Protein backbone atom coordinates (compact mmCIF):
# COMPACT_ATOMS: atom_id res chain seq x y z
CA UNK A 1 0.00 0.00 0.00
CA UNK A 2 1.05 3.59 -0.53
CA UNK A 3 1.32 5.28 2.86
CA UNK A 4 2.11 8.92 3.38
CA UNK A 5 2.87 10.83 6.58
CA UNK A 6 -0.24 12.60 7.82
CA UNK A 7 1.50 15.96 8.07
CA UNK A 8 1.75 16.02 4.26
CA UNK A 9 -2.02 15.89 3.83
CA UNK A 10 -2.22 19.66 4.19
CA UNK A 11 -2.17 20.41 0.47
CA UNK A 12 -1.68 24.14 1.07
CA UNK A 13 1.74 23.61 2.58
CA UNK A 14 4.40 24.90 0.19
CA UNK A 15 8.15 24.69 0.02
CA UNK A 16 9.99 27.67 1.43
CA UNK A 17 12.52 29.17 -0.97
CA UNK A 18 14.60 32.33 -0.82
CA UNK A 19 12.78 35.17 -2.57
CA UNK A 20 15.69 35.64 -4.97
CA UNK A 21 15.00 32.17 -6.39
CA UNK A 22 11.30 32.68 -7.08
CA UNK A 23 11.79 34.06 -10.60
CA UNK A 24 14.87 32.07 -11.48
CA UNK A 25 13.10 29.91 -14.08
CA UNK A 26 10.68 30.71 -16.86
CA UNK A 27 7.07 30.46 -15.75
CA UNK A 28 4.96 27.85 -17.50
CA UNK A 29 1.22 27.37 -17.49
CA UNK A 30 -0.08 25.20 -14.68
CA UNK A 31 -3.16 23.01 -15.01
CA UNK A 32 -6.21 24.29 -13.15
CA UNK A 33 -6.00 21.64 -10.45
CA UNK A 34 -7.72 21.84 -7.10
CA UNK A 35 -6.62 20.12 -3.91
CA UNK A 36 -6.89 16.71 -5.59
CA UNK A 37 -7.91 17.06 -9.26
CA UNK A 38 -9.50 19.36 -11.84
CA UNK A 39 -13.01 18.44 -10.72
CA UNK A 40 -13.58 17.78 -7.04
CA UNK A 41 -16.56 18.01 -4.72
CA UNK A 42 -16.51 17.85 -0.94
CA UNK A 43 -19.65 16.46 0.67
CA UNK A 44 -20.24 17.87 4.15
CA UNK A 45 -22.95 18.72 6.63
CA UNK A 46 -23.97 15.25 7.77
CA UNK A 47 -22.39 12.16 9.34
CA UNK A 48 -19.37 10.50 7.74
CA UNK A 49 -21.40 7.36 7.24
CA UNK A 50 -24.08 9.17 5.24
CA UNK A 51 -21.42 11.01 3.23
CA UNK A 52 -19.84 7.70 2.33
CA UNK A 53 -23.20 6.13 1.43
CA UNK A 54 -24.04 9.06 -0.86
CA UNK A 55 -20.59 8.97 -2.49
CA UNK A 56 -20.80 5.22 -3.07
CA UNK A 57 -24.28 5.50 -4.62
CA UNK A 58 -23.01 8.13 -7.04
CA UNK A 59 -19.89 6.15 -7.88
CA UNK A 60 -21.87 2.99 -8.51
CA UNK A 61 -24.21 4.73 -10.96
CA UNK A 62 -21.56 6.77 -12.79
CA UNK A 63 -18.55 4.43 -12.87
CA UNK A 64 -19.51 3.16 -16.32
CA UNK A 65 -18.99 6.65 -17.77
CA UNK A 66 -16.50 8.41 -15.51
CA UNK A 67 -13.34 7.65 -13.56
CA UNK A 68 -14.20 8.63 -9.99
CA UNK A 69 -11.94 8.70 -6.94
CA UNK A 70 -13.01 8.90 -3.31
CA UNK A 71 -11.10 10.61 -0.49
CA UNK A 72 -11.90 9.88 3.13
CA UNK A 73 -10.39 9.47 6.59
CA UNK A 74 -10.10 6.24 8.54
CA UNK A 75 -13.15 5.18 10.53
CA UNK A 76 -12.83 2.34 13.06
CA UNK A 77 -14.34 -0.89 11.83
CA UNK A 78 -14.49 0.14 8.18
CA UNK A 79 -12.33 0.21 5.09
CA UNK A 80 -10.06 -2.59 6.26
CA UNK A 81 -7.74 -4.12 3.65
CA UNK A 82 -7.69 -7.91 3.67
CA UNK A 83 -5.45 -10.47 2.02
CA UNK A 84 -8.29 -11.30 -0.38
CA UNK A 85 -8.52 -7.71 -1.64
CA UNK A 86 -10.35 -4.53 -0.67
CA UNK A 87 -12.89 -4.57 2.13
CA UNK A 88 -16.50 -4.77 0.88
CA UNK A 89 -16.91 -1.21 2.17
CA UNK A 90 -14.08 0.09 -0.01
CA UNK A 91 -14.92 2.63 -2.70
CA UNK A 92 -13.30 0.31 -5.23
CA UNK A 93 -16.05 -2.21 -4.61
CA UNK A 94 -18.55 0.30 -6.01
CA UNK A 95 -16.54 1.12 -9.11
CA UNK A 96 -14.16 3.88 -7.99
CA UNK A 97 -10.84 3.91 -9.82
CA UNK A 98 -8.87 5.20 -6.82
CA UNK A 99 -9.52 5.31 -3.09
CA UNK A 100 -7.49 7.56 -0.80
CA UNK A 101 -7.75 7.16 2.97
CA UNK A 102 -6.09 9.08 5.77
CA UNK A 103 -5.27 6.25 8.19
CA UNK A 104 -4.27 8.82 10.86
CA UNK A 105 -0.56 7.92 11.28
CA UNK A 106 -0.23 7.44 7.53
CA UNK A 107 -2.29 7.63 4.33
CA UNK A 108 -3.24 4.89 1.92
CA UNK A 109 -4.06 4.71 -1.80
CA UNK A 110 -6.07 1.89 -3.33
CA UNK A 111 -6.02 1.81 -7.11
CA UNK A 112 -8.20 -0.18 -9.51
CA UNK A 113 -6.45 -1.30 -12.70
CA UNK A 114 -8.59 -2.96 -15.39
CA UNK A 115 -11.16 -3.77 -12.70
CA UNK A 116 -8.58 -5.59 -10.57
CA UNK A 117 -8.06 -3.77 -7.25
CA UNK A 118 -4.52 -3.50 -6.06
CA UNK A 119 -2.68 -1.65 -3.33
CA UNK A 120 0.25 0.62 -4.15
CA UNK A 121 3.04 0.39 -1.60
CA UNK A 122 5.17 3.13 -0.10
CA UNK A 123 6.14 2.50 3.49
CA UNK A 124 7.07 5.40 5.71
CA UNK A 125 10.66 5.07 6.88
CA UNK A 126 12.20 7.70 9.11
CA UNK A 127 15.00 9.58 7.39
CA UNK A 128 13.90 8.55 3.89
CA UNK A 129 12.01 10.54 1.25
CA UNK A 130 8.22 10.25 1.34
CA UNK A 131 5.50 11.09 -1.19
CA UNK A 132 4.35 14.69 -0.88
CA UNK A 133 1.20 16.65 -1.70
CA UNK A 134 2.15 17.08 -5.36
CA UNK A 135 2.44 13.32 -5.69
CA UNK A 136 -0.98 12.94 -4.10
CA UNK A 137 -2.30 15.22 -6.82
CA UNK A 138 -0.54 13.20 -9.52
CA UNK A 139 -2.25 10.02 -8.34
CA UNK A 140 -5.72 11.55 -8.29
CA UNK A 141 -5.32 13.97 -11.19
CA UNK A 142 -6.41 11.39 -13.77
CA UNK A 143 -9.87 11.10 -12.23
CA UNK A 144 -12.83 12.80 -13.90
CA UNK A 145 -14.19 13.50 -10.43
CA UNK A 146 -12.87 13.26 -6.89
CA UNK A 147 -15.56 12.97 -4.22
CA UNK A 148 -14.26 14.05 -0.83
CA UNK A 149 -15.49 13.55 2.72
CA UNK A 150 -15.79 17.24 3.54
CA UNK A 151 -15.86 16.58 7.26
CA UNK A 152 -12.12 15.88 6.99
CA UNK A 153 -10.85 17.49 3.77
CA UNK A 154 -11.57 20.56 1.68
CA UNK A 155 -12.25 20.74 -2.06
CA UNK A 156 -12.84 23.52 -4.53
CA UNK A 157 -16.57 22.76 -4.83
CA UNK A 158 -19.00 21.61 -2.18
CA UNK A 159 -22.16 19.53 -1.90
CA UNK A 160 -23.80 20.73 1.32
CA UNK A 161 -26.19 18.56 3.32
CA UNK A 162 -28.54 20.41 5.67
CA UNK A 163 -28.78 18.08 8.64
CA UNK A 164 -29.88 19.39 12.08
CA UNK A 165 -27.75 16.68 13.71
CA UNK A 166 -24.62 18.18 12.11
CA UNK A 167 -24.99 21.97 12.04
CA UNK A 168 -22.69 23.85 9.67
CA UNK A 169 -22.08 26.82 11.95
CA UNK A 170 -18.39 26.03 12.43
CA UNK A 171 -17.83 25.03 8.81
CA UNK A 172 -19.06 28.09 6.96
CA UNK A 173 -15.47 28.99 6.07
CA UNK A 174 -15.25 25.80 4.00
CA UNK A 175 -18.25 26.75 1.86
CA UNK A 176 -16.44 28.58 -0.92
CA UNK A 177 -18.26 27.27 -4.03
CA UNK A 178 -21.49 25.49 -3.14
CA UNK A 179 -22.68 23.51 -6.16
CA UNK A 180 -25.59 21.57 -4.67
CA UNK A 181 -27.66 21.65 -1.48
CA UNK A 182 -29.27 18.49 -0.10
CA UNK A 183 -31.96 18.46 2.60
CA UNK A 184 -31.99 15.72 5.20
CA UNK A 185 -35.32 13.97 5.83
CA UNK A 186 -37.70 16.36 7.61
CA UNK A 187 -35.78 19.50 6.60
CA UNK A 188 -37.63 21.92 4.33
CA UNK A 189 -35.58 25.14 4.50
CA UNK A 190 -31.99 26.14 3.82
CA UNK A 191 -30.59 28.04 6.84
CA UNK A 192 -30.11 31.76 6.26
CA UNK A 193 -26.34 31.59 6.86
CA UNK A 194 -25.99 28.97 4.10
CA UNK A 195 -28.48 30.66 1.78
CA UNK A 196 -26.37 33.81 1.95
CA UNK A 197 -23.46 31.88 0.43
CA UNK A 198 -25.40 30.46 -2.52
CA UNK A 199 -24.93 31.70 -6.06
CA UNK A 200 -28.14 32.07 -8.12
CA UNK A 201 -29.34 28.81 -9.59
CA UNK A 202 -27.74 26.40 -7.11
CA UNK A 203 -30.18 23.46 -6.98
CA UNK A 204 -31.75 22.23 -3.74
CA UNK A 205 -32.86 18.61 -3.47
CA UNK A 206 -33.81 16.07 -0.85
CA UNK A 207 -30.98 13.79 0.24
CA UNK A 208 -33.26 10.83 -0.48
CA UNK A 209 -33.65 11.79 -4.16
CA UNK A 210 -30.82 9.61 -5.43
CA UNK A 211 -31.94 9.63 -9.06
CA UNK A 212 -32.08 13.43 -9.19
CA UNK A 213 -28.75 13.78 -7.41
CA UNK A 214 -26.99 11.37 -9.74
CA UNK A 215 -28.61 13.03 -12.77
CA UNK A 216 -27.38 16.42 -11.59
CA UNK A 217 -23.88 15.06 -11.02
CA UNK A 218 -23.78 13.49 -14.47
CA UNK A 219 -24.82 16.80 -16.07
CA UNK A 220 -22.29 18.65 -13.93
CA UNK A 221 -19.48 16.44 -15.18
CA UNK A 222 -20.59 16.64 -18.80
CA UNK A 223 -20.67 20.42 -18.46
CA UNK A 224 -17.01 20.44 -17.46
CA UNK A 225 -15.68 18.89 -20.67
CA UNK A 226 -12.44 20.71 -21.57
CA UNK A 227 -12.51 23.12 -24.52
CA UNK A 228 -11.30 21.72 -27.82
CA UNK A 229 -8.35 23.46 -29.48
CA UNK A 230 -6.92 22.61 -32.89
CA UNK A 231 -3.27 21.85 -33.58
CA UNK A 232 -1.92 21.56 -37.12
CA UNK A 233 1.47 19.85 -37.06
CA UNK A 234 3.66 21.76 -39.52
CA UNK A 235 7.09 21.71 -37.86
CA UNK A 236 8.65 18.81 -39.73
CA UNK A 237 11.49 19.18 -42.21
CA UNK A 238 9.81 17.10 -44.97
CA UNK A 239 13.15 15.49 -45.84
CA UNK A 240 11.59 12.63 -47.82
CA UNK A 241 9.36 14.93 -49.86
CA UNK A 242 12.13 17.35 -50.74
CA UNK A 243 9.84 20.33 -50.12
CA UNK A 244 7.78 21.57 -47.19
CA UNK A 245 4.62 19.42 -47.11
CA UNK A 246 2.74 22.21 -45.37
CA UNK A 247 3.30 24.52 -48.37
CA UNK A 248 2.03 22.09 -51.03
CA UNK A 249 -1.25 23.27 -52.51
CA UNK A 250 -4.05 20.81 -53.18
CA UNK A 251 -6.97 23.19 -52.72
CA UNK A 252 -5.64 26.57 -53.83
CA UNK A 253 -3.76 27.37 -50.63
CA UNK A 254 -0.91 25.85 -48.58
CA UNK A 255 -1.99 22.56 -47.02
CA UNK A 256 -1.17 23.79 -43.50
CA UNK A 257 -3.69 26.63 -44.00
CA UNK A 258 -6.28 24.27 -45.45
CA UNK A 259 -5.91 21.99 -42.41
CA UNK A 260 -6.10 25.05 -40.15
CA UNK A 261 -9.44 26.05 -41.71
CA UNK A 262 -10.85 22.55 -41.28
CA UNK A 263 -9.85 22.46 -37.62
CA UNK A 264 -11.44 25.87 -37.05
CA UNK A 265 -14.83 24.41 -37.94
CA UNK A 266 -14.71 22.31 -34.78
CA UNK A 267 -12.37 24.07 -32.35
CA UNK A 268 -12.58 27.08 -30.07
CA UNK A 269 -9.07 28.12 -31.07
CA UNK A 270 -6.65 26.69 -33.62
CA UNK A 271 -2.85 26.86 -33.77
CA UNK A 272 -0.12 25.80 -36.14
CA UNK A 273 2.64 23.82 -34.45
CA UNK A 274 5.94 24.97 -35.93
CA UNK A 275 9.66 25.42 -35.56
CA UNK A 276 11.00 28.73 -34.29
CA UNK A 277 12.21 29.70 -37.78
CA UNK A 278 8.67 29.27 -39.17
CA UNK A 279 6.82 31.29 -36.56
CA UNK A 280 7.28 34.78 -38.05
CA UNK A 281 6.05 33.79 -41.51
CA UNK A 282 2.99 32.01 -40.13
CA UNK A 283 2.13 34.92 -37.86
CA UNK A 284 2.38 37.29 -40.82
CA UNK A 285 -0.23 35.14 -42.58
CA UNK A 286 -2.60 35.57 -39.64
CA UNK A 287 -2.10 32.12 -38.13
CA UNK A 288 -1.69 31.63 -34.39
CA UNK A 289 1.33 29.46 -33.66
CA UNK A 290 2.81 27.30 -30.95
CA UNK A 291 6.57 27.07 -31.34
CA UNK A 292 8.12 23.73 -30.48
CA UNK A 293 9.63 23.77 -27.00
CA UNK A 294 10.17 19.99 -26.92
CA UNK A 295 12.78 19.70 -29.65
CA UNK A 296 13.79 16.73 -31.75
CA UNK A 297 10.74 14.64 -30.81
CA UNK A 298 8.68 14.87 -33.99
CA UNK A 299 4.88 14.99 -33.57
CA UNK A 300 5.13 14.18 -29.87
CA UNK A 301 7.15 17.36 -29.37
CA UNK A 302 4.43 19.41 -31.05
CA UNK A 303 1.68 17.88 -28.91
CA UNK A 304 3.65 18.35 -25.68
CA UNK A 305 4.49 21.95 -26.63
CA UNK A 306 0.77 22.62 -27.08
CA UNK A 307 -0.08 21.13 -23.69
CA UNK A 308 2.72 23.14 -22.12
CA UNK A 309 1.06 26.38 -23.22
CA UNK A 310 -2.57 25.33 -22.69
CA UNK A 311 -2.67 22.39 -20.25
CA UNK A 312 -6.43 22.61 -19.64
CA UNK A 313 -7.47 22.28 -23.29
CA UNK A 314 -8.05 19.15 -25.32
CA UNK A 315 -6.23 19.09 -28.65
CA UNK A 316 -7.59 18.06 -32.03
CA UNK A 317 -4.32 17.12 -33.73
CA UNK A 318 -3.97 17.12 -37.53
CA UNK A 319 -0.96 16.33 -39.67
CA UNK A 320 -0.32 18.32 -42.85
CA UNK A 321 0.39 15.25 -45.00
CA UNK A 322 -3.24 14.07 -45.22
CA UNK A 323 -4.68 15.91 -48.25
CA UNK A 324 -7.68 13.57 -48.61
CA UNK A 325 -8.99 14.30 -45.11
CA UNK A 326 -12.49 15.82 -45.06
CA UNK A 327 -14.75 17.66 -42.65
CA UNK A 328 -16.98 14.58 -42.54
CA UNK A 329 -14.28 12.48 -40.91
CA UNK A 330 -13.34 15.26 -38.48
CA UNK A 331 -17.00 15.71 -37.54
CA UNK A 332 -17.24 11.97 -36.82
CA UNK A 333 -14.19 12.21 -34.57
CA UNK A 334 -15.52 15.21 -32.63
CA UNK A 335 -19.03 13.77 -32.31
CA UNK A 336 -17.66 10.56 -30.81
CA UNK A 337 -15.13 12.23 -28.53
CA UNK A 338 -15.01 10.74 -25.04
CA UNK A 339 -13.42 13.26 -22.71
CA UNK A 340 -13.26 10.60 -19.99
CA UNK A 341 -10.56 8.77 -21.96
CA UNK A 342 -7.08 10.17 -22.49
CA UNK A 343 -7.70 10.33 -26.24
CA UNK A 344 -10.13 9.58 -29.07
CA UNK A 345 -8.57 8.20 -32.26
CA UNK A 346 -9.35 6.24 -35.39
CA UNK A 347 -8.02 2.85 -36.36
CA UNK A 348 -5.34 3.52 -38.97
CA UNK A 349 -5.54 2.34 -42.55
CA UNK A 350 -2.27 0.38 -42.59
CA UNK A 351 -3.92 -2.92 -41.67
CA UNK A 352 -2.26 -3.16 -38.24
CA UNK A 353 -5.39 -2.31 -36.28
CA UNK A 354 -3.38 0.29 -34.37
CA UNK A 355 -4.69 3.81 -33.73
CA UNK A 356 -3.80 6.75 -35.99
CA UNK A 357 -2.28 9.40 -33.65
CA UNK A 358 -2.22 12.31 -36.10
CA UNK A 359 -5.97 12.58 -36.62
CA UNK A 360 -6.95 12.41 -32.98
CA UNK A 361 -8.16 14.25 -29.91
CA UNK A 362 -5.89 14.30 -26.87
CA UNK A 363 -7.54 15.21 -23.54
CA UNK A 364 -5.78 17.22 -20.80
CA UNK A 365 -5.28 14.05 -18.76
CA UNK A 366 -3.04 12.82 -21.60
CA UNK A 367 -0.40 15.44 -20.80
CA UNK A 368 1.20 13.65 -17.81
CA UNK A 369 0.82 10.32 -19.62
CA UNK A 370 2.78 11.62 -22.62
CA UNK A 371 5.47 12.95 -20.30
CA UNK A 372 5.62 9.61 -18.51
CA UNK A 373 6.19 7.76 -21.79
CA UNK A 374 8.85 10.30 -22.74
CA UNK A 375 10.57 9.71 -19.41
CA UNK A 376 10.67 5.99 -20.25
CA UNK A 377 12.33 6.74 -23.57
CA UNK A 378 9.35 6.57 -25.93
CA UNK A 379 8.58 9.44 -28.28
CA UNK A 380 5.96 7.74 -30.47
CA UNK A 381 2.39 9.04 -29.94
CA UNK A 382 1.00 5.81 -31.38
CA UNK A 383 2.74 3.78 -28.68
CA UNK A 384 1.07 5.98 -26.07
CA UNK A 385 -2.35 5.35 -27.62
CA UNK A 386 -1.79 1.61 -27.91
CA UNK A 387 -0.90 1.34 -24.23
CA UNK A 388 -3.50 3.73 -22.78
CA UNK A 389 -7.23 3.93 -22.12
CA UNK A 390 -8.56 5.52 -25.33
CA UNK A 391 -11.75 5.65 -27.37
CA UNK A 392 -10.87 3.86 -30.62
CA UNK A 393 -13.14 4.48 -33.60
CA UNK A 394 -13.57 2.82 -36.96
CA UNK A 395 -12.93 5.41 -39.67
CA UNK A 396 -15.90 6.23 -41.94
CA UNK A 397 -13.48 6.55 -44.91
CA UNK A 398 -10.04 5.02 -44.22
CA UNK A 399 -8.74 6.20 -47.60
CA UNK A 400 -8.67 9.72 -46.13
CA UNK A 401 -5.72 8.63 -43.98
CA UNK A 402 -3.48 8.35 -47.03
CA UNK A 403 -0.11 9.88 -46.10
CA UNK A 404 1.80 11.91 -48.66
CA UNK A 405 5.47 11.80 -47.74
CA UNK A 406 7.16 11.08 -51.07
CA UNK A 407 7.09 12.83 -54.48
CA UNK A 408 5.47 9.74 -56.06
CA UNK A 409 2.70 9.77 -53.41
CA UNK A 410 2.22 13.49 -54.10
CA UNK A 411 1.73 12.86 -57.80
CA UNK A 412 -0.66 9.96 -57.11
CA UNK A 413 -2.89 12.14 -54.91
CA UNK A 414 -2.87 14.96 -57.46
CA UNK A 415 -4.02 12.45 -60.06
CA UNK A 416 -6.74 11.18 -57.70
CA UNK A 417 -7.93 14.75 -57.18
CA UNK A 418 -7.81 15.39 -60.92
CA UNK A 419 -5.25 18.17 -60.51
CA UNK A 420 -2.17 16.71 -62.09
Secondary structure in CASP SS format (residue, H / E / C, confidence):
PFRMAT SS
TARGET T0000
AUTHOR 0000-0000-0000
METHOD secondary structure of the structure
MODEL  1
X C 1.00
X E 1.00
X E 1.00
X E 1.00
X E 1.00
X H 1.00
X H 1.00
X H 1.00
X H 1.00
X C 1.00
X C 1.00
X C 1.00
X C 1.00
X C 1.00
X C 1.00
X C 1.00
X C 1.00
X C 1.00
X H 1.00
X H 1.00
X H 1.00
X C 1.00
X C 1.00
X C 1.00
X C 1.00
X C 1.00
X C 1.00
X C 1.00
X C 1.00
X C 1.00
X C 1.00
X C 1.00
X C 1.00
X C 1.00
X C 1.00
X C 1.00
X C 1.00
X C 1.00
X C 1.00
X E 1.00
X E 1.00
X E 1.00
X E 1.00
X E 1.00
X C 1.00
X C 1.00
X C 1.00
X H 1.00
X H 1.00
X H 1.00
X H 1.00
X H 1.00
X H 1.00
X H 1.00
X H 1.00
X H 1.00
X H 1.00
X H 1.00
X H 1.00
X H 1.00
X H 1.00
X H 1.00
X C 1.00
X C 1.00
X C 1.00
X C 1.00
X C 1.00
X E 1.00
X E 1.00
X E 1.00
X E 1.00
X E 1.00
X E 1.00
X C 1.00
X C 1.00
X C 1.00
X C 1.00
X C 1.00
X C 1.00
X C 1.00
X C 1.00
X E 1.00
X C 1.00
X C 1.00
X E 1.00
X C 1.00
X C 1.00
X C 1.00
X C 1.00
X C 1.00
X H 1.00
X H 1.00
X H 1.00
X H 1.00
X C 1.00
X C 1.00
X C 1.00
X E 1.00
X E 1.00
X E 1.00
X E 1.00
X E 1.00
X C 1.00
X C 1.00
X C 1.00
X E 1.00
X E 1.00
X E 1.00
X E 1.00
X E 1.00
X E 1.00
X E 1.00
X E 1.00
X C 1.00
X C 1.00
X E 1.00
X E 1.00
X E 1.00
X E 1.00
X C 1.00
X C 1.00
X E 1.00
X C 1.00
X C 1.00
X C 1.00
X C 1.00
X C 1.00
X C 1.00
X C 1.00
X C 1.00
X C 1.00
X C 1.00
X H 1.00
X H 1.00
X H 1.00
X H 1.00
X H 1.00
X H 1.00
X H 1.00
X H 1.00
X C 1.00
X C 1.00
X C 1.00
X C 1.00
X E 1.00
X E 1.00
X E 1.00
X E 1.00
X E 1.00
X C 1.00
X C 1.00
X C 1.00
X C 1.00
X C 1.00
X C 1.00
X C 1.00
X E 1.00
X E 1.00
X E 1.00
X E 1.00
X E 1.00
X E 1.00
X C 1.00
X H 1.00
X H 1.00
X H 1.00
X C 1.00
X C 1.00
X H 1.00
X H 1.00
X H 1.00
X H 1.00
X H 1.00
X H 1.00
X C 1.00
X C 1.00
X C 1.00
X E 1.00
X E 1.00
X E 1.00
X E 1.00
X E 1.00
X E 1.00
X C 1.00
X C 1.00
X C 1.00
X C 1.00
X C 1.00
X C 1.00
X C 1.00
X C 1.00
X H 1.00
X H 1.00
X H 1.00
X H 1.00
X C 1.00
X C 1.00
X C 1.00
X C 1.00
X C 1.00
X C 1.00
X C 1.00
X E 1.00
X E 1.00
X E 1.00
X E 1.00
X C 1.00
X C 1.00
X C 1.00
X H 1.00
X H 1.00
X H 1.00
X H 1.00
X H 1.00
X H 1.00
X H 1.00
X H 1.00
X H 1.00
X H 1.00
X H 1.00
X H 1.00
X H 1.00
X C 1.00
X C 1.00
X C 1.00
X C 1.00
X C 1.00
X E 1.00
X E 1.00
X E 1.00
X E 1.00
X E 1.00
X E 1.00
X C 1.00
X C 1.00
X C 1.00
X C 1.00
X C 1.00
X C 1.00
X C 1.00
X C 1.00
X C 1.00
X C 1.00
X C 1.00
X H 1.00
X H 1.00
X H 1.00
X C 1.00
X E 1.00
X C 1.00
X C 1.00
X C 1.00
X C 1.00
X E 1.00
X H 1.00
X H 1.00
X H 1.00
X H 1.00
X H 1.00
X H 1.00
X H 1.00
X H 1.00
X H 1.00
X H 1.00
X C 1.00
X C 1.00
X C 1.00
X C 1.00
X E 1.00
X E 1.00
X E 1.00
X E 1.00
X E 1.00
X E 1.00
X C 1.00
X H 1.00
X H 1.00
X H 1.00
X H 1.00
X H 1.00
X H 1.00
X H 1.00
X H 1.00
X H 1.00
X C 1.00
X C 1.00
X C 1.00
X C 1.00
X E 1.00
X E 1.00
X E 1.00
X C 1.00
X C 1.00
X C 1.00
X C 1.00
X C 1.00
X C 1.00
X C 1.00
X H 1.00
X H 1.00
X H 1.00
X H 1.00
X H 1.00
X H 1.00
X H 1.00
X H 1.00
X H 1.00
X H 1.00
X H 1.00
X C 1.00
X C 1.00
X C 1.00
X C 1.00
X E 1.00
X E 1.00
X E 1.00
X E 1.00
X E 1.00
X E 1.00
X C 1.00
X C 1.00
X C 1.00
X C 1.00
X C 1.00
X C 1.00
X C 1.00
X H 1.00
X H 1.00
X H 1.00
X H 1.00
X H 1.00
X H 1.00
X H 1.00
X H 1.00
X H 1.00
X C 1.00
X C 1.00
X C 1.00
X C 1.00
X C 1.00
X C 1.00
X C 1.00
X E 1.00
X E 1.00
X E 1.00
X E 1.00
X E 1.00
X C 1.00
X C 1.00
X C 1.00
X C 1.00
X C 1.00
X C 1.00
X C 1.00
X E 1.00
X E 1.00
X E 1.00
X E 1.00
X E 1.00
X E 1.00
X E 1.00
X E 1.00
X C 1.00
X C 1.00
X C 1.00
X H 1.00
X H 1.00
X H 1.00
X H 1.00
X H 1.00
X H 1.00
X H 1.00
X H 1.00
X H 1.00
X H 1.00
X C 1.00
X C 1.00
X C 1.00
X C 1.00
X C 1.00
X H 1.00
X H 1.00
X H 1.00
X H 1.00
X H 1.00
X H 1.00
X C 1.00
X C 1.00
X C 1.00
X E 1.00
X E 1.00
X E 1.00
X E 1.00
X C 1.00
X C 1.00
X C 1.00
X C 1.00
X H 1.00
X H 1.00
X H 1.00
X H 1.00
X C 1.00
X C 1.00
X C 1.00
X C 1.00
X C 1.00
X H 1.00
X H 1.00
X H 1.00
X H 1.00
X H 1.00
X H 1.00
X H 1.00
X H 1.00
X H 1.00
X H 1.00
X C 1.00
X C 1.00
X C 1.00
X C 1.00
END
